[in-house]
Amino acid sequence: MCKDFRALNQACPKDTYPLPRIDMMVDRTSGYSVMSFLDVFSGYHQTLMAKEDAEKIAFITDFDTYCYNVMPRLMPCSKVKGGEPRSIR
């Protein structure tokens, strides 16, 4: 199953994050004994949807109409943030 959120995404304000330059990333990580990448897998499907907003991303199948109880991912227009890059030290 695939849900097309293009119309909803066009209505949402965009957050832009420029890609870091590789030379800057190498400089910032030098001198550390351990380097780790965490993808925050368990961060998905944890933010509850407001009941009045659930129908905005509802989808219809041959069997029924379904609404998410939680945000399927951090949506571009959500007030909840968590997908943006952060520095952990």
C-alpha atoms as an extended CHARMM CRD file, in Angstrom:
* protein
*
        89  EXT
         1         1  MET       CA              0.0000000000        0.0000000000        0.0000000000  PROA      1               0.0000000000
         2         2  CYS       CA              1.2100000000        3.4710000000       -0.7860000000  PROA      2               0.0000000000
         3         3  LYS       CA             -0.3050000000        6.7980000000        0.3500000000  PROA      3               0.0000000000
         4         4  ASP       CA              0.2330000000        9.8930000000       -1.7870000000  PROA      4               0.0000000000
         5         5  PHE       CA              0.8890000000       12.9110000000        0.4760000000  PROA      5               0.0000000000
         6         6  ARG       CA              1.9810000000       15.2790000000       -2.3220000000  PROA      6               0.0000000000
         7         7  ALA       CA             -1.0310000000       17.6070000000       -1.9760000000  PROA      7               0.0000000000
         8         8  LEU       CA             -0.6310000000       17.7520000000        1.8180000000  PROA      8               0.0000000000
         9         9  ASN       CA              3.1310000000       18.3170000000        1.4950000000  PROA      9               0.0000000000
        10        10  GLN       CA              2.5660000000       21.2440000000       -0.8840000000  PROA      10              0.0000000000
        11        11  ALA       CA              0.3170000000       22.9210000000        1.7010000000  PROA      11              0.0000000000
        12        12  CYS       CA              2.8970000000       22.5300000000        4.4880000000  PROA      12              0.0000000000
        13        13  PRO       CA              5.6880000000       25.0020000000        5.2270000000  PROA      13              0.0000000000
        14        14  LYS       CA              9.1050000000       23.6380000000        4.3040000000  PROA      14              0.0000000000
        15        15  ASP       CA             12.0160000000       23.1970000000        6.6830000000  PROA      15              0.0000000000
        16        16  THR       CA             15.2860000000       23.3590000000        4.8060000000  PROA      16              0.0000000000
        17        17  TYR       CA             18.4910000000       21.8360000000        6.0390000000  PROA      17              0.0000000000
        18        18  PRO       CA             21.5540000000       22.3950000000        3.8640000000  PROA      18              0.0000000000
        19        19  LEU       CA             23.7290000000       19.3380000000        3.3980000000  PROA      19              0.0000000000
        20        20  PRO       CA             26.9900000000       19.6300000000        5.3100000000  PROA      20              0.0000000000
        21        21  ARG       CA             30.1810000000       19.7140000000        3.3000000000  PROA      21              0.0000000000
        22        22  ILE       CA             32.2190000000       16.5320000000        3.6140000000  PROA      22              0.0000000000
        23        23  ASP       CA             35.4350000000       18.3730000000        4.5610000000  PROA      23              0.0000000000
        24        24  MET       CA             33.5930000000       20.1210000000        7.4080000000  PROA      24              0.0000000000
        25        25  MET       CA             32.1820000000       16.7920000000        8.6290000000  PROA      25              0.0000000000
        26        26  VAL       CA             35.6380000000       15.1780000000        8.6370000000  PROA      26              0.0000000000
        27        27  ASP       CA             37.0750000000       18.1260000000       10.5720000000  PROA      27              0.0000000000
        28        28  ARG       CA             34.2430000000       18.0000000000       13.1280000000  PROA      28              0.0000000000
        29        29  THR       CA             34.6560000000       14.2600000000       13.7700000000  PROA      29              0.0000000000
        30        30  SER       CA             38.4420000000       14.1380000000       14.0600000000  PROA      30              0.0000000000
        31        31  GLY       CA             39.8340000000       13.6680000000       17.5450000000  PROA      31              0.0000000000
        32        32  TYR       CA             37.0170000000       11.4230000000       18.8020000000  PROA      32              0.0000000000
        33        33  SER       CA             37.7220000000        7.7970000000       19.7190000000  PROA      33              0.0000000000
        34        34  VAL       CA             34.1870000000        6.6020000000       18.9010000000  PROA      34              0.0000000000
        35        35  MET       CA             31.8380000000        7.6480000000       16.1410000000  PROA      35              0.0000000000
        36        36  SER       CA             28.2530000000        6.4110000000       15.9910000000  PROA      36              0.0000000000
        37        37  PHE       CA             25.1990000000        6.9750000000       13.8240000000  PROA      37              0.0000000000
        38        38  LEU       CA             21.7660000000        6.5770000000       15.3950000000  PROA      38              0.0000000000
        39        39  ASP       CA             18.7780000000        6.5550000000       13.0760000000  PROA      39              0.0000000000
        40        40  VAL       CA             16.2170000000        6.9900000000       15.8660000000  PROA      40              0.0000000000
        41        41  PHE       CA             14.2780000000        3.9720000000       14.6110000000  PROA      41              0.0000000000
        42        42  SER       CA             12.0960000000        3.9100000000       17.7130000000  PROA      42              0.0000000000
        43        43  GLY       CA             11.2060000000        7.5850000000       17.2030000000  PROA      43              0.0000000000
        44        44  TYR       CA              8.7440000000        6.6880000000       14.4590000000  PROA      44              0.0000000000
        45        45  HSD       CA              5.1140000000        5.9690000000       15.3030000000  PROA      45              0.0000000000
        46        46  GLN       CA              5.2840000000        7.5560000000       18.7560000000  PROA      46              0.0000000000
        47        47  THR       CA              3.6170000000       10.9270000000       18.2370000000  PROA      47              0.0000000000
        48        48  LEU       CA             -0.1470000000       10.7990000000       18.6980000000  PROA      48              0.0000000000
        49        49  MET       CA             -2.3250000000       12.3940000000       16.0230000000  PROA      49              0.0000000000
        50        50  ALA       CA             -4.9310000000       14.9390000000       17.0770000000  PROA      50              0.0000000000
        51        51  LYS       CA             -8.3600000000       13.4390000000       16.3740000000  PROA      51              0.0000000000
        52        52  GLU       CA             -9.3660000000       16.4270000000       14.2370000000  PROA      52              0.0000000000
        53        53  ASP       CA             -6.2400000000       15.9890000000       12.0900000000  PROA      53              0.0000000000
        54        54  ALA       CA             -6.4070000000       12.2170000000       11.6350000000  PROA      54              0.0000000000
        55        55  GLU       CA             -8.9370000000       12.4480000000        8.7970000000  PROA      55              0.0000000000
        56        56  LYS       CA             -6.5860000000       14.7260000000        6.8410000000  PROA      56              0.0000000000
        57        57  ILE       CA             -4.2460000000       11.8060000000        6.2270000000  PROA      57              0.0000000000
        58        58  ALA       CA             -6.8890000000        9.0770000000        6.1320000000  PROA      58              0.0000000000
        59        59  PHE       CA             -6.7510000000        6.5340000000        3.3420000000  PROA      59              0.0000000000
        60        60  ILE       CA             -9.3910000000        4.3770000000        1.6970000000  PROA      60              0.0000000000
        61        61  THR       CA             -9.0630000000        0.7290000000        0.6870000000  PROA      61              0.0000000000
        62        62  ASP       CA            -11.5270000000       -1.7200000000       -0.8220000000  PROA      62              0.0000000000
        63        63  PHE       CA            -12.3510000000       -2.8230000000        2.7170000000  PROA      63              0.0000000000
        64        64  ASP       CA            -12.6980000000        0.3750000000        4.7540000000  PROA      64              0.0000000000
        65        65  THR       CA            -11.4550000000        3.8950000000        5.4670000000  PROA      65              0.0000000000
        66        66  TYR       CA             -8.5350000000        4.0720000000        7.8740000000  PROA      66              0.0000000000
        67        67  CYS       CA             -7.0610000000        6.8920000000        9.9690000000  PROA      67              0.0000000000
        68        68  TYR       CA             -3.7160000000        6.9150000000       11.6940000000  PROA      68              0.0000000000
        69        69  ASN       CA             -3.7550000000        7.0840000000       15.4990000000  PROA      69              0.0000000000
        70        70  VAL       CA             -0.1240000000        8.1700000000       15.4550000000  PROA      70              0.0000000000
        71        71  MET       CA              1.8720000000       10.1490000000       12.9050000000  PROA      71              0.0000000000
        72        72  PRO       CA              3.2430000000        7.7190000000       10.3370000000  PROA      72              0.0000000000
        73        73  ARG       CA              6.4910000000        9.7500000000       10.2390000000  PROA      73              0.0000000000
        74        74  LEU       CA              7.3620000000       13.2420000000       11.2810000000  PROA      74              0.0000000000
        75        75  MET       CA              5.2560000000       15.0840000000        8.7370000000  PROA      75              0.0000000000
        76        76  PRO       CA              6.7330000000       18.2700000000        7.2360000000  PROA      76              0.0000000000
        77        77  CYS       CA              3.9660000000       20.4700000000        8.6600000000  PROA      77              0.0000000000
        78        78  SER       CA              3.7810000000       18.9000000000       12.1180000000  PROA      78              0.0000000000
        79        79  LYS       CA              4.4890000000       21.1130000000       15.1080000000  PROA      79              0.0000000000
        80        80  VAL       CA              6.4480000000       18.2220000000       16.5850000000  PROA      80              0.0000000000
        81        81  LYS       CA             10.0630000000       18.3040000000       15.5740000000  PROA      81              0.0000000000
        82        82  GLY       CA             12.5820000000       15.5500000000       15.9270000000  PROA      82              0.0000000000
        83        83  GLY       CA             13.8790000000       14.6830000000       12.5100000000  PROA      83              0.0000000000
        84        84  GLU       CA             16.2160000000       17.6080000000       12.1650000000  PROA      84              0.0000000000
        85        85  PRO       CA             19.9500000000       17.1490000000       12.6670000000  PROA      85              0.0000000000
        86        86  ARG       CA             21.2920000000       17.7020000000       16.1600000000  PROA      86              0.0000000000
        87        87  SER       CA             24.6760000000       17.7990000000       17.7770000000  PROA      87              0.0000000000
        88        88  ILE       CA             25.1890000000       15.2980000000       20.6050000000  PROA      88              0.0000000000
        89        89  ARG       CA             28.1670000000       15.8940000000       22.8860000000  PROA      89              0.0000000000
